[in-house]
Amino acid sequence: MMFDINEQMTYMVYVMQKRMRRQMTMALDRDDITLEQFVVLYNLLNQDGINQKNLSHKVDKDQATLARILDILEIKGYVVRKTTEKDRRAFLVFITDPGKAKVKEIARRLGHVHDRIVQDIPPERVELFVDLIKQMNENLARQMGE
């Protein structure tokens, strides 16, 4: 039998990821915020005051891309960057109160998107899928030396 890409897990995950991303982007459109910007804000909510280098690893963005995202978020009033006393070239990033409020508002909306995606799927199957994705990501990271 010939290789059928439409039946391959990697391709199905790719197609699903594109559809999920479109759904999430539509949910963010009215906020004038991108998914990448939201991910940065969300991570700051859980680890406020992190340095830019560690944040770039956490959100899987190179430092230049993260700097541009932070520039935009700073202009919007959602984050502030402060230099450290030890190294004036290094910045710590803090989420502002408006940034915290925006994350909570958007997280509720994205929660509704998630609920629609997993509609009619038993929770234990969703949990199994998440566990499998985590394991596959770990395998990929190990293979790539990350």
Backbone bond lengths (Angstrom), bond angles and torsions (degrees), N, CA, C in turn:
res aa  C-N    CA-C-N  psi(-1)  N-CA   C-N-CA  omega(-1)  CA-C   N-CA-C  phi
1 M - - - 1.458 - - 1.529 109.38 -
2 M 1.304 115.31 140.49 1.463 120.93 -178.53 1.545 110.70 -75.98
3 F 1.301 115.16 148.00 1.465 122.81 175.58 1.531 109.69 -57.33
4 D 1.325 117.10 125.17 1.472 121.78 179.65 1.523 108.46 -115.51
5 I 1.327 115.59 103.95 1.465 119.93 -176.50 1.519 112.05 -60.44
6 N 1.321 117.52 -31.60 1.460 120.95 -178.60 1.523 113.02 -64.83
7 E 1.327 116.96 -18.19 1.465 121.19 179.31 1.526 112.42 -104.10
8 Q 1.309 117.77 4.03 1.461 121.68 -179.42 1.531 110.75 -86.69
9 M 1.321 116.25 134.37 1.453 121.93 -178.17 1.528 111.87 -54.77
10 T 1.314 117.26 -44.10 1.462 119.79 -176.63 1.526 111.42 -61.36
11 Y 1.324 116.97 -41.04 1.460 120.01 178.79 1.529 111.18 -69.79
12 M 1.331 116.77 -40.61 1.475 119.91 179.11 1.526 110.61 -62.91
13 V 1.320 117.45 -40.64 1.467 120.77 177.88 1.530 109.70 -65.24
14 Y 1.317 116.19 -40.12 1.471 120.75 177.71 1.535 110.98 -59.50
15 V 1.328 116.98 -48.18 1.466 120.94 -179.82 1.526 110.21 -63.84
16 M 1.333 117.04 -43.55 1.461 121.03 179.48 1.530 110.49 -62.50
17 Q 1.328 116.75 -42.18 1.463 120.56 -179.94 1.520 110.76 -60.99
18 K 1.327 117.15 -40.85 1.465 120.51 178.33 1.526 110.68 -63.32
19 R 1.320 116.98 -43.68 1.472 120.68 179.57 1.526 111.06 -65.87
20 M 1.318 116.42 -42.38 1.467 120.41 179.16 1.527 110.44 -63.89
21 R 1.301 115.97 -42.12 1.466 120.57 179.60 1.530 110.81 -62.14
22 R 1.334 116.89 -41.06 1.468 120.15 177.10 1.522 110.93 -61.82
23 Q 1.331 116.79 -43.16 1.468 120.77 178.79 1.530 111.01 -61.69
24 M 1.324 115.99 -44.41 1.464 120.59 -179.20 1.524 110.87 -67.34
25 T 1.326 116.53 -39.68 1.462 120.73 178.88 1.516 110.53 -63.16
26 M 1.331 117.02 -41.61 1.465 120.31 177.80 1.529 110.64 -62.47
27 A 1.331 116.84 -36.78 1.459 120.57 179.19 1.527 111.73 -68.69
28 L 1.341 116.99 -23.74 1.461 121.80 -178.39 1.525 113.26 -94.51
29 D 1.327 116.89 -15.59 1.465 121.26 -173.56 1.528 113.94 -50.73
30 R 1.308 117.53 -44.79 1.467 119.39 -175.84 1.519 113.32 -70.83
31 D 1.326 116.79 -11.83 1.467 121.12 -179.82 1.514 113.24 -93.88
32 D 1.317 117.47 -5.71 1.453 121.27 -176.75 1.528 110.03 53.98
33 I 1.336 114.34 47.46 1.462 121.15 179.22 1.524 107.66 -141.42
34 T 1.309 116.26 141.38 1.462 119.88 179.97 1.520 110.19 -90.58
35 L 1.324 115.42 165.25 1.455 120.31 177.11 1.530 110.44 -61.36
36 E 1.345 116.62 -39.63 1.465 120.43 179.12 1.528 111.00 -62.62
37 Q 1.327 116.93 -41.50 1.466 121.01 178.22 1.529 110.18 -64.60
38 F 1.331 116.59 -42.12 1.462 120.09 178.51 1.522 110.99 -61.58
39 V 1.333 117.48 -43.44 1.473 120.99 -179.15 1.529 110.10 -59.88
40 V 1.324 117.29 -40.85 1.470 120.77 178.08 1.528 109.57 -63.48
41 L 1.327 117.10 -48.45 1.471 120.55 179.41 1.521 111.33 -59.93
42 Y 1.310 116.46 -44.00 1.464 121.17 -178.52 1.529 110.63 -60.55
43 N 1.324 116.31 -43.31 1.462 119.87 179.69 1.524 111.68 -67.45
44 L 1.326 116.93 -32.66 1.467 119.53 176.67 1.522 111.05 -69.25
45 L 1.312 116.60 -33.14 1.468 120.18 178.18 1.522 110.41 -59.03
46 N 1.329 115.46 -34.75 1.464 120.98 -178.06 1.523 113.70 -93.10
47 Q 1.338 117.04 -13.58 1.468 119.96 -178.99 1.529 109.13 -149.86
48 D 1.316 115.27 63.62 1.465 121.77 -177.89 1.530 110.19 -65.41
49 G 1.326 116.01 141.25 1.455 120.73 178.07 1.514 113.97 84.95
50 I 1.319 117.25 16.56 1.469 122.10 178.98 1.537 108.93 -75.24
51 N 1.324 116.98 151.76 1.460 117.64 177.08 1.528 109.68 -80.58
52 Q 1.330 115.29 157.01 1.464 120.72 -174.10 1.524 112.52 -59.03
53 K 1.312 117.06 -38.25 1.468 120.21 -178.07 1.527 110.62 -63.78
54 N 1.316 117.23 -47.37 1.467 120.44 179.29 1.530 110.94 -66.25
55 L 1.326 116.87 -37.18 1.460 120.56 177.84 1.524 110.48 -63.78
56 S 1.331 117.17 -39.27 1.471 119.83 179.88 1.528 110.75 -61.56
57 H 1.332 117.48 -37.63 1.464 120.60 176.87 1.526 110.92 -68.16
58 K 1.320 115.10 -41.49 1.468 120.97 -177.06 1.527 111.81 -63.10
59 V 1.334 116.89 -39.30 1.474 120.61 -177.51 1.528 112.34 -98.20
60 D 1.335 116.71 4.40 1.465 123.06 177.07 1.527 112.29 57.84
61 K 1.330 115.48 48.11 1.472 121.97 175.85 1.521 107.84 -127.57
62 D 1.337 116.26 144.15 1.454 117.47 174.56 1.533 108.45 -68.72
63 Q 1.321 116.77 161.27 1.466 120.59 -172.55 1.525 113.30 -63.21
64 A 1.332 117.02 -35.21 1.473 119.49 179.42 1.529 111.11 -67.11
65 T 1.325 117.04 -42.31 1.470 120.90 178.29 1.517 110.14 -64.81
66 L 1.335 116.50 -44.19 1.460 119.64 178.53 1.523 110.87 -61.58
67 A 1.313 117.77 -40.12 1.470 120.90 179.24 1.528 110.80 -59.54
68 R 1.335 117.09 -41.00 1.473 120.50 177.80 1.526 111.15 -65.41
69 I 1.331 116.45 -41.97 1.464 120.64 178.15 1.524 109.68 -61.73
70 L 1.338 116.66 -44.49 1.466 120.74 179.77 1.523 111.57 -65.15
71 D 1.332 117.27 -35.94 1.472 120.39 176.08 1.531 110.08 -56.93
72 I 1.323 115.83 -46.82 1.468 121.22 -178.95 1.523 110.46 -65.75
73 L 1.323 117.03 -45.20 1.466 120.73 -179.62 1.522 111.66 -65.49
74 E 1.325 116.39 -32.63 1.465 120.71 177.60 1.526 110.22 -68.99
75 I 1.316 117.51 -42.19 1.467 121.70 177.84 1.530 110.10 -61.44
76 K 1.323 116.50 -37.44 1.475 121.26 179.78 1.527 112.37 -76.21
77 G 1.333 116.38 -8.70 1.463 120.36 178.77 1.513 114.70 83.71
78 Y 1.336 116.70 16.95 1.466 120.21 -177.00 1.524 113.56 -92.73
79 V 1.338 117.13 -21.10 1.462 120.81 178.67 1.522 109.73 -139.42
80 V 1.325 115.06 160.21 1.468 121.82 168.84 1.525 107.06 -133.07
81 R 1.332 114.29 146.94 1.465 120.28 176.32 1.519 107.58 -113.52
82 K 1.320 114.71 136.79 1.465 120.37 179.33 1.528 108.45 -128.96
83 T 1.321 115.65 140.38 1.460 119.08 177.35 1.524 109.19 -75.99
84 T 1.317 114.85 155.09 1.462 119.53 176.45 1.522 108.54 -90.57
85 E 1.300 116.62 155.91 1.463 120.67 179.04 1.524 110.93 -69.05
86 K 1.330 116.84 -32.38 1.464 121.36 -177.39 1.523 112.45 -72.54
87 D 1.344 115.67 -36.81 1.462 119.79 -175.01 1.527 108.99 -144.55
88 R 1.305 116.38 106.03 1.474 121.43 -176.49 1.527 112.94 -66.70
89 R 1.352 116.92 -14.13 1.467 120.05 177.95 1.523 111.66 -84.10
90 A 1.332 116.47 -19.63 1.464 121.26 -178.00 1.528 109.81 -91.73
91 F 1.324 115.40 139.59 1.460 120.62 -179.72 1.521 110.62 -115.90
92 L 1.327 114.50 141.99 1.454 121.21 168.03 1.522 106.05 -102.20
93 V 1.315 116.86 141.24 1.458 121.46 -176.13 1.516 109.06 -111.26
94 F 1.332 115.26 131.15 1.460 122.40 -179.20 1.518 109.64 -124.24
95 I 1.317 115.97 141.40 1.460 120.75 176.02 1.532 108.17 -88.65
96 T 1.319 117.27 138.85 1.463 121.98 179.84 1.531 109.65 -87.93
97 D 1.326 116.08 170.10 1.471 119.76 177.02 1.532 111.63 -59.69
98 P 1.357 118.75 -43.95 1.477 117.33 175.36 1.536 112.15 -61.49
99 G 1.327 116.97 -34.16 1.462 120.55 176.93 1.516 111.50 -65.00
100 K 1.331 116.76 -42.59 1.472 121.00 177.60 1.519 110.91 -61.58
101 A 1.331 116.13 -43.81 1.470 120.60 179.93 1.523 110.28 -63.35
102 K 1.336 117.04 -40.27 1.466 121.30 -179.71 1.526 110.30 -64.93
103 V 1.326 117.71 -42.62 1.465 120.95 179.27 1.523 110.08 -60.64
104 K 1.319 116.99 -46.11 1.468 120.24 -178.01 1.523 111.45 -63.96
105 E 1.322 116.29 -40.42 1.463 120.77 178.57 1.532 111.08 -63.91
106 I 1.320 116.37 -47.10 1.465 120.94 -177.84 1.529 110.47 -69.86
107 A 1.320 117.74 -38.30 1.463 121.22 -179.35 1.531 110.38 -60.14
108 R 1.327 116.96 -37.96 1.470 119.53 177.10 1.532 110.22 -62.43
109 R 1.320 116.04 -44.39 1.459 120.61 -179.34 1.526 111.20 -65.52
110 L 1.330 116.56 -43.19 1.470 119.72 178.85 1.531 110.82 -67.29
111 G 1.317 116.75 -28.52 1.465 120.62 174.05 1.518 111.21 -62.22
112 H 1.332 116.42 -38.27 1.469 120.56 176.73 1.531 110.56 -66.51
113 V 1.336 116.70 -38.57 1.471 120.56 176.86 1.531 108.65 -61.49
114 H 1.319 116.35 -46.17 1.469 121.13 178.58 1.525 110.39 -58.25
115 D 1.317 116.89 -45.45 1.464 120.49 -179.06 1.526 111.79 -59.84
116 R 1.330 116.59 -38.92 1.472 119.55 178.62 1.537 110.87 -68.84
117 I 1.329 116.53 -36.72 1.469 120.40 -178.99 1.528 110.79 -65.15
118 V 1.324 117.52 -40.88 1.471 120.95 -175.94 1.526 112.82 -95.86
119 Q 1.309 115.29 9.90 1.466 120.73 178.95 1.530 110.29 -52.47
120 D 1.310 116.55 135.01 1.473 124.26 177.68 1.530 113.67 69.07
121 I 1.324 117.93 12.77 1.468 121.01 175.34 1.525 107.05 -110.36
122 P 1.324 117.69 125.04 1.470 119.64 -179.76 1.536 111.34 -57.82
123 P 1.337 117.12 140.05 1.479 121.06 -177.81 1.523 113.98 -53.34
124 E 1.321 118.16 -36.70 1.467 120.01 -178.73 1.538 111.13 -67.01
125 R 1.319 117.74 -29.99 1.471 120.20 176.74 1.528 110.49 -74.09
126 V 1.336 116.75 -36.53 1.472 120.48 175.96 1.525 109.07 -63.93
127 E 1.332 116.97 -44.19 1.475 121.19 178.78 1.524 111.17 -61.06
128 L 1.329 116.97 -41.61 1.460 120.97 178.00 1.530 110.20 -62.59
129 F 1.322 116.91 -42.82 1.461 121.24 179.31 1.532 109.98 -61.34
130 V 1.322 117.13 -44.95 1.470 121.34 179.33 1.531 109.76 -61.94
131 D 1.328 117.22 -44.08 1.467 120.65 178.46 1.530 111.26 -60.38
132 L 1.324 116.38 -41.06 1.467 120.37 179.49 1.527 110.94 -66.09
133 I 1.315 117.50 -41.54 1.473 120.83 178.04 1.523 110.01 -61.65
134 K 1.327 116.99 -44.10 1.462 120.27 178.59 1.523 110.95 -59.24
135 Q 1.318 116.09 -45.27 1.465 119.81 -179.35 1.526 111.04 -64.01
136 M 1.324 117.17 -42.27 1.466 120.56 178.48 1.523 110.86 -64.34
137 N 1.334 117.36 -40.32 1.468 120.67 176.94 1.522 111.03 -62.46
138 E 1.327 117.17 -40.85 1.464 120.69 177.05 1.528 110.17 -62.70
139 N 1.323 116.85 -42.88 1.472 120.94 177.95 1.526 110.10 -59.78
140 L 1.310 116.45 -47.31 1.470 120.65 -179.94 1.528 111.66 -63.01
141 A 1.324 116.92 -43.50 1.472 120.30 179.57 1.518 110.63 -61.95
142 R 1.321 116.02 -42.35 1.475 120.17 179.33 1.528 110.37 -63.77
143 Q 1.326 116.32 -43.22 1.462 120.58 -180.00 1.517 112.04 -64.51
144 M 1.329 116.21 -30.26 1.466 120.95 -178.47 1.525 111.96 -92.65
145 G 1.342 116.56 1.92 1.457 120.62 177.90 1.509 113.87 73.35
146 E 1.305 117.49 27.13 1.479 120.58 -179.70 1.512 111.26 -90.40
